[in-house]
Amino acid sequence: MARLSPDNLAVAAEIIGRYPRPKSALIPLLHLAQQQDGWVTDEAMEREPVGRYLVNVCTNISCQLLGGEELLHHAEQTLGVKAGSTTADGMFTVEDVECIAACTEAPCLQVNYRYRHRITHDEFDALVDDLRAGRLDDEIPRHGTLARVRQSIPAERAVGAVAPEHGTEPAWMGMNAAPAGDEATGGGAG
């Protein structure tokens, strides 16, 4: 039995078709599976389901010095769960995470990998209220949605990818011609 829905099987076939080796499509296919189910299921990778909103509170050094630990404890109290747990209603999962690469904006967190910078306890409470009320649905999609627009490449625009061992010329990203000044292509002054 196929794990993906019939519609997503068609999308998966299109994604696989972009690559000279099917296994090269692994990451985009995992993204598709995650988008379908909201998480990568045990069939794809062993992981526990998470809430509609995954809240990652940074407690690495910059955030810690500016209140990251306190923000994490406040999040746990506000949501009634410890880090690593999901609320009973399935809305929120809270995680204590290391660096999320926003050290100059500490303390910070992410909700479904969308950043919130220099967040106070009151701002966290307002964020939770807004998420529960659906006021941020346009800004923060449900967990598992990595992109709002799926890449689609028309056949006439495809690059004609070939396996590396079958290539005959070096590939230049975004360029189909030799650099200007190359005498062999007639691009040089002469």
VOTOR-512364 format. One record per residue: y, x, z of N, C-alpha, C in turn; residue number from 1. Coordinates in nm, 2 decimals. Layout:
<atoms>
      nv      nu      nw     cav     cau     caw      cv      cu      cw  num
       Y       X       Z       Y       X       Z       Y       X       Z  NUM
...
</atoms>
This chain:
<atoms>
      nv      nu      nw     cav     cau     caw      cv      cu      cw  num
   -0.12    0.08    0.00    0.00    0.00    0.00    0.12    0.09    0.00    1
    0.22    0.06   -0.08    0.34    0.14   -0.09    0.43    0.11    0.03    2
    0.49    0.22    0.08    0.58    0.21    0.20    0.72    0.15    0.16    3
    0.76    0.18    0.04    0.90    0.14    0.00    0.89    0.00   -0.06    4
    0.99   -0.08   -0.05    1.00   -0.21   -0.12    0.99   -0.19   -0.27    5
    0.96   -0.30   -0.34    0.95   -0.28   -0.49    1.08   -0.23   -0.55    6
    1.20   -0.28   -0.50    1.33   -0.24   -0.55    1.35   -0.09   -0.53    7
    1.31   -0.05   -0.40    1.33    0.09   -0.37    1.23    0.18   -0.44    8
    1.11    0.13   -0.47    1.02    0.21   -0.55    1.08    0.24   -0.69    9
    1.15    0.15   -0.75    1.22    0.17   -0.87    1.33    0.28   -0.86   10
    1.41    0.27   -0.74    1.51    0.37   -0.72    1.44    0.50   -0.69   11
    1.33    0.51   -0.62    1.26    0.63   -0.60    1.22    0.70   -0.73   12
    1.16    0.62   -0.82    1.12    0.67   -0.95    1.24    0.73   -1.02   13
    1.36    0.67   -1.02    1.47    0.72   -1.08    1.52    0.85   -1.02   14
    1.51    0.86   -0.88    1.55    0.98   -0.81    1.45    1.09   -0.85   15
    1.33    1.07   -0.85    1.23    1.17   -0.88    1.25    1.22   -1.02   16
    1.29    1.13   -1.11    1.31    1.17   -1.25    1.42    1.27   -1.27   17
    1.51    1.29   -1.17    1.61    1.38   -1.18    1.57    1.53   -1.16   18
    1.45    1.55   -1.11    1.41    1.68   -1.07    1.29    1.73   -1.16   19
    1.29    1.86   -1.19    1.17    1.91   -1.27    1.04    1.91   -1.19   20
    1.05    1.92   -1.06    0.94    1.91   -0.97    0.95    1.79   -0.88   21
    0.86    1.70   -0.87    0.88    1.58   -0.79    0.91    1.61   -0.64   22
    0.85    1.72   -0.59    0.87    1.75   -0.44    1.01    1.79   -0.42   23
    1.09    1.82   -0.52    1.23    1.86   -0.50    1.31    1.74   -0.46   24
    1.26    1.62   -0.48    1.33    1.50   -0.44    1.31    1.45   -0.30   25
    1.25    1.54   -0.22    1.22    1.50   -0.08    1.33    1.45    0.00   26
    1.44    1.52    0.00    1.56    1.48    0.09    1.62    1.35    0.04   27
    1.65    1.33   -0.09    1.70    1.20   -0.13    1.60    1.09   -0.10   28
    1.47    1.11   -0.11    1.37    1.01   -0.09    1.37    0.97    0.06   29
    1.38    1.07    0.15    1.39    1.05    0.29    1.52    0.96    0.32   30
    1.63    1.00    0.26    1.75    0.92    0.27    1.72    0.77    0.23   31
    1.65    0.75    0.12    1.62    0.62    0.08    1.53    0.54    0.18   32
    1.43    0.61    0.23    1.34    0.55    0.33    1.42    0.52    0.46   33
    1.51    0.60    0.50    1.59    0.58    0.62    1.68    0.46    0.59   34
    1.74    0.45    0.48    1.83    0.34    0.45    1.76    0.21    0.45   35
    1.63    0.21    0.40    1.56    0.09    0.39    1.52    0.04    0.53   36
    1.47    0.13    0.62    1.42    0.09    0.75    1.52    0.11    0.86   37
    1.63    0.18    0.84    1.72    0.21    0.95    1.68    0.33    1.02   38
    1.57    0.39    0.99    1.52    0.51    1.05    1.40    0.56    0.97   39
    1.36    0.69    0.99    1.25    0.74    0.91    1.13    0.71    0.99   40
    1.04    0.62    0.94    0.93    0.57    1.01    0.82    0.67    1.04   41
    0.73    0.64    1.13    0.62    0.73    1.16    0.54    0.78    1.03   42
    0.54    0.68    0.94    0.47    0.72    0.81    0.54    0.83    0.74   43
    0.67    0.84    0.75    0.75    0.94    0.69    0.76    1.06    0.78   44
    0.79    1.04    0.91    0.80    1.15    1.00    0.80    1.08    1.14   45
    0.74    1.15    1.24    0.73    1.09    1.37    0.87    1.09    1.44   46
    0.92    0.97    1.47    1.05    0.95    1.53    1.05    0.81    1.59   47
    1.12    0.80    1.70    1.14    0.67    1.76    1.25    0.59    1.69   48
    1.24    0.46    1.69    1.36    0.38    1.63    1.48    0.40    1.72   49
    1.59    0.39    1.66    1.72    0.39    1.73    1.80    0.26    1.71   50
    1.90    0.25    1.79    1.98    0.13    1.78    2.06    0.12    1.65   51
    2.13    0.01    1.63    2.21   -0.01    1.51    2.32    0.10    1.51   52
    2.36    0.14    1.63    2.46    0.25    1.64    2.41    0.36    1.72   53
    2.40    0.48    1.65    2.36    0.60    1.72    2.48    0.68    1.76   54
    2.50    0.69    1.89    2.62    0.75    1.95    2.58    0.89    2.00   55
    2.63    0.99    1.93    2.61    1.13    1.96    2.73    1.18    2.03   56
    2.72    1.22    2.16    2.83    1.27    2.24    2.81    1.42    2.25   57
    2.91    1.49    2.21    2.90    1.64    2.21    2.93    1.69    2.35   58
    2.84    1.78    2.40    2.86    1.84    2.53    2.85    1.99    2.52   59
    2.88    2.05    2.40    2.88    2.19    2.39    3.01    2.24    2.45   60
    3.03    2.37    2.44    3.13    2.44    2.53    3.28    2.38    2.51   61
    3.33    2.36    2.39    3.46    2.31    2.37    3.47    2.17    2.43   62
    3.38    2.09    2.39    3.38    1.95    2.44    3.36    1.94    2.59   63
    3.27    2.03    2.64    3.24    2.03    2.78    3.36    2.07    2.86   64
    3.44    2.17    2.81    3.56    2.21    2.88    3.67    2.10    2.89   65
    3.66    2.01    2.79    3.77    1.91    2.77    3.71    1.77    2.81   66
    3.60    1.76    2.88    3.55    1.63    2.93    3.43    1.57    2.86   67
    3.36    1.65    2.78    3.24    1.59    2.71    3.13    1.54    2.80   68
    3.10    1.62    2.91    3.00    1.57    3.00    3.04    1.44    3.07   69
    3.17    1.44    3.11    3.22    1.31    3.17    3.22    1.20    3.07   70
    3.25    1.22    2.94    3.24    1.12    2.84    3.10    1.07    2.82   71
    3.00    1.16    2.83    2.86    1.12    2.81    2.82    1.03    2.93   72
    2.86    1.07    3.05    2.82    0.99    3.17    2.89    0.86    3.16   73
    3.02    0.85    3.12    3.09    0.73    3.10    3.01    0.64    3.00   74
    2.97    0.70    2.89    2.89    0.62    2.78    2.77    0.57    2.84   75
    2.70    0.65    2.92    2.57    0.60    2.99    2.60    0.48    3.08   76
    2.71    0.49    3.16    2.74    0.38    3.25    2.79    0.26    3.17   77
    2.87    0.28    3.07    2.92    0.16    3.00    2.81    0.09    2.93   78
    2.71    0.16    2.87    2.60    0.10    2.80    2.48    0.07    2.88   79
    2.48    0.12    3.00    2.36    0.09    3.09    2.23    0.16    3.06   80
    2.24    0.28    2.99    2.12    0.36    2.95    2.15    0.50    2.97   81
    2.05    0.58    2.99    2.06    0.73    3.00    2.05    0.78    2.85   82
    2.11    0.90    2.84    2.10    0.97    2.71    1.96    0.98    2.66   83
    1.94    0.95    2.53    1.80    0.95    2.48    1.74    0.81    2.48   84
    1.81    0.71    2.53    1.76    0.57    2.54    1.85    0.48    2.45   85
    1.79    0.36    2.43    1.85    0.25    2.35    1.87    0.13    2.44   86
    1.99    0.07    2.42    2.02   -0.05    2.50    1.91   -0.16    2.47   87
    1.90   -0.25    2.57    1.80   -0.36    2.56    1.82   -0.44    2.43   88
    1.94   -0.46    2.39    1.97   -0.55    2.28    1.95   -0.47    2.14   89
    1.92   -0.34    2.15    1.90   -0.27    2.03    2.02   -0.23    1.95   90
    2.14   -0.24    2.02    2.26   -0.21    1.95    2.30   -0.06    1.96   91
    2.27    0.00    2.07    2.32    0.14    2.09    2.21    0.23    2.13   92
    2.21    0.35    2.08    2.13    0.46    2.13    2.23    0.57    2.16   93
    2.22    0.63    2.28    2.31    0.74    2.32    2.23    0.87    2.32   94
    2.29    0.97    2.26    2.23    1.11    2.26    2.33    1.21    2.31   95
    2.28    1.30    2.39    2.36    1.42    2.43    2.33    1.52    2.32   96
    2.43    1.57    2.25    2.41    1.66    2.14    2.49    1.79    2.16   97
    2.44    1.89    2.10    2.51    2.02    2.10    2.63    2.01    2.00   98
    2.67    2.11    1.95    2.79    2.11    1.86    2.78    2.02    1.74   99
    2.89    1.94    1.72    2.89    1.86    1.60    3.01    1.91    1.51  100
    3.05    2.03    1.53    3.14    2.10    1.44    3.28    2.04    1.44  101
    3.33    2.00    1.55    3.47    1.95    1.56    3.53    2.00    1.69  102
    3.51    2.13    1.71    3.55    2.19    1.84    3.70    2.18    1.87  103
    3.78    2.18    1.76    3.93    2.17    1.78    3.97    2.03    1.82  104
    3.88    1.93    1.81    3.91    1.79    1.83    3.84    1.74    1.96  105
    3.80    1.83    2.05    3.73    1.79    2.17    3.81    1.71    2.27  106
    3.74    1.62    2.34    3.60    1.59    2.33    3.58    1.49    2.21  107
    3.46    1.50    2.15    3.44    1.42    2.03    3.30    1.36    2.04  108
    3.28    1.26    1.95    3.14    1.20    1.94    3.13    1.15    1.80  109
    3.01    1.11    1.76    2.99    1.05    1.63    2.92    0.92    1.66  110
    2.95    0.82    1.57    2.87    0.69    1.57    2.82    0.68    1.43  111
    2.69    0.69    1.42    2.62    0.69    1.29    2.68    0.80    1.20  112
    2.71    0.91    1.26    2.76    1.03    1.20    2.90    1.02    1.14  113
    2.97    0.92    1.19    3.11    0.91    1.16    3.19    0.96    1.29  114
    3.28    1.05    1.27    3.35    1.12    1.38    3.45    1.03    1.46  115
    3.46    1.06    1.59    3.57    1.01    1.67    3.62    1.13    1.75  116
    3.74    1.16    1.74    3.80    1.28    1.79    3.89    1.26    1.92  117
    3.89    1.35    2.01    3.97    1.35    2.13    3.97    1.21    2.20  118
    3.85    1.17    2.22    3.82    1.03    2.26    3.83    1.03    2.42  119
    3.90    0.93    2.47    3.91    0.90    2.61    3.81    0.80    2.65  120
    3.79    0.78    2.78    3.70    0.67    2.83    3.75    0.54    2.78  121
    3.88    0.51    2.79    3.93    0.38    2.74    3.90    0.36    2.59  122
    3.92    0.47    2.51    3.90    0.46    2.37    3.75    0.43    2.34  123
    3.66    0.49    2.42    3.52    0.47    2.41    3.49    0.32    2.43  124
    3.54    0.27    2.54    3.52    0.13    2.57    3.57    0.04    2.46  125
    3.68    0.07    2.40    3.74   -0.01    2.29    3.65    0.00    2.17  126
    3.59    0.12    2.15    3.50    0.15    2.03    3.38    0.06    2.05  127
    3.32    0.06    2.17    3.20   -0.02    2.19    3.23   -0.17    2.17  128
    3.35   -0.22    2.22    3.38   -0.36    2.20    3.40   -0.39    2.05  129
    3.47   -0.30    1.98    3.49   -0.32    1.83    3.35   -0.32    1.76  130
    3.26   -0.23    1.80    3.13   -0.23    1.73    3.05   -0.36    1.76  131
    3.05   -0.40    1.88    2.98   -0.52    1.92    3.03   -0.64    1.84  132
    3.17   -0.65    1.83    3.23   -0.76    1.76    3.23   -0.75    1.61  133
    3.18   -0.64    1.55    3.17   -0.62    1.41    3.30   -0.59    1.34  134
    3.40   -0.55    1.42    3.53   -0.51    1.37    3.53   -0.38    1.29  135
    3.43   -0.30    1.30    3.42   -0.17    1.24    3.31   -0.16    1.13  136
    3.26   -0.28    1.09    3.15   -0.28    0.99    3.19   -0.22    0.86  137
    3.31   -0.22    0.82    3.35   -0.16    0.70    3.36   -0.01    0.71  138
    3.39    0.04    0.83    3.40    0.18    0.85    3.28    0.25    0.90  139
    3.19    0.18    0.98    3.07    0.24    1.03    2.96    0.15    1.00  140
    2.88    0.18    0.89    2.76    0.10    0.85    2.65    0.11    0.96  141
    2.55    0.03    0.95    2.44    0.03    1.04    2.37    0.17    1.02  142
    2.30    0.21    1.13    2.24    0.34    1.13    2.14    0.35    1.02  143
    2.13    0.46    0.95    2.04    0.48    0.84    2.11    0.48    0.71  144
    2.23    0.42    0.70    2.30    0.42    0.57    2.38    0.55    0.56  145
    2.34    0.63    0.47    2.41    0.76    0.46    2.52    0.76    0.36  146
    2.51    0.67    0.26    2.61    0.67    0.16    2.63    0.52    0.12  147
    2.75    0.48    0.08    2.77    0.35    0.04    2.76    0.33   -0.11  148
    2.77    0.44   -0.18    2.75    0.44   -0.33    2.64    0.53   -0.36  149
    2.54    0.47   -0.42    2.42    0.56   -0.47    2.45    0.62   -0.60  150
    2.42    0.75   -0.61    2.44    0.82   -0.73    2.36    0.76   -0.84  151
    2.42    0.74   -0.95    2.35    0.69   -1.07    2.40    0.78   -1.19  152
    2.30    0.84   -1.26    2.34    0.92   -1.37    2.29    0.86   -1.50  153
    2.38    0.82   -1.59    2.33    0.76   -1.71    2.26    0.87   -1.79  154
    2.16    0.82   -1.87    2.07    0.91   -1.95    2.15    1.01   -2.03  155
    2.26    0.96   -2.09    2.34    1.04   -2.18    2.42    1.15   -2.11  156
    2.43    1.14   -1.97    2.50    1.24   -1.89    2.41    1.33   -1.82  157
    2.28    1.31   -1.82    2.18    1.39   -1.75    2.18    1.53   -1.80  158
    2.16    1.62   -1.71    2.17    1.77   -1.74    2.04    1.82   -1.81  159
    1.94    1.74   -1.82    1.82    1.79   -1.88    1.75    1.90   -1.80  160
    1.74    1.87   -1.67    1.68    1.97   -1.58    1.54    2.02   -1.62  161
    1.52    2.14   -1.61    1.38    2.20   -1.64    1.34    2.29   -1.52  162
    1.21    2.30   -1.51    1.16    2.39   -1.40    1.22    2.53   -1.43  163
    1.25    2.61   -1.32    1.30    2.74   -1.34    1.22    2.83   -1.43  164
    1.09    2.82   -1.42    1.01    2.91   -1.50    1.01    2.88   -1.65  165
    1.07    2.76   -1.68    1.08    2.72   -1.82    1.22    2.74   -1.88  166
    1.31    2.78   -1.80    1.44    2.80   -1.85    1.45    2.93   -1.93  167
    1.54    2.93   -2.03    1.55    3.04   -2.12    1.69    3.11   -2.10  168
    1.79    3.04   -2.04    1.92    3.10   -2.02    1.96    3.08   -1.88  169
    2.05    3.16   -1.83    2.11    3.13   -1.70    2.19    3.00   -1.70  170
    2.18    2.93   -1.59    2.25    2.80   -1.58    2.38    2.83   -1.50  171
    2.49    2.77   -1.55    2.62    2.78   -1.49    2.65    2.64   -1.44  172
    2.67    2.62   -1.32    2.70    2.49   -1.27    2.83    2.44   -1.33  173
    2.83    2.32   -1.39    2.94    2.25   -1.44    2.99    2.31   -1.57  174
    2.92    2.41   -1.63    2.97    2.47   -1.75    2.86    2.48   -1.86  175
    2.89    2.44   -1.98    2.79    2.44   -2.09    2.82    2.56   -2.18  176
    2.93    2.63   -2.17    2.96    2.74   -2.26    2.98    2.87   -2.18  177
    2.97    2.98   -2.25    3.00    3.10   -2.19    3.15    3.11   -2.15  178
    3.18    3.20   -2.05    3.32    3.21   -2.01    3.41    3.25   -2.12  179
    3.54    3.21   -2.11    3.63    3.25   -2.22    3.64    3.40   -2.23  180
    3.65    3.45   -2.35    3.65    3.59   -2.38    3.52    3.65   -2.42  181
    3.41    3.57   -2.42    3.28    3.61   -2.45    3.27    3.62   -2.61  182
    3.27    3.73   -2.66    3.27    3.75   -2.81    3.15    3.69   -2.87  183
    3.03    3.68   -2.81    2.91    3.62   -2.87    2.93    3.47   -2.90  184
    3.02    3.40   -2.83    3.03    3.26   -2.85    3.16    3.23   -2.93  185
    3.23    3.33   -2.97    3.35    3.31   -3.05    3.47    3.27   -2.96  186
    3.45    3.29   -2.83    3.56    3.25   -2.74    3.66    3.36   -2.71  187
    3.64    3.48   -2.77    3.73    3.59   -2.74    3.84    3.60   -2.84  188
    3.94    3.68   -2.81    4.05    3.70   -2.90    4.00    3.80   -3.01  189
    4.05    3.78   -3.13    4.00    3.88   -3.22    4.06    3.88   -3.35  190
</atoms>
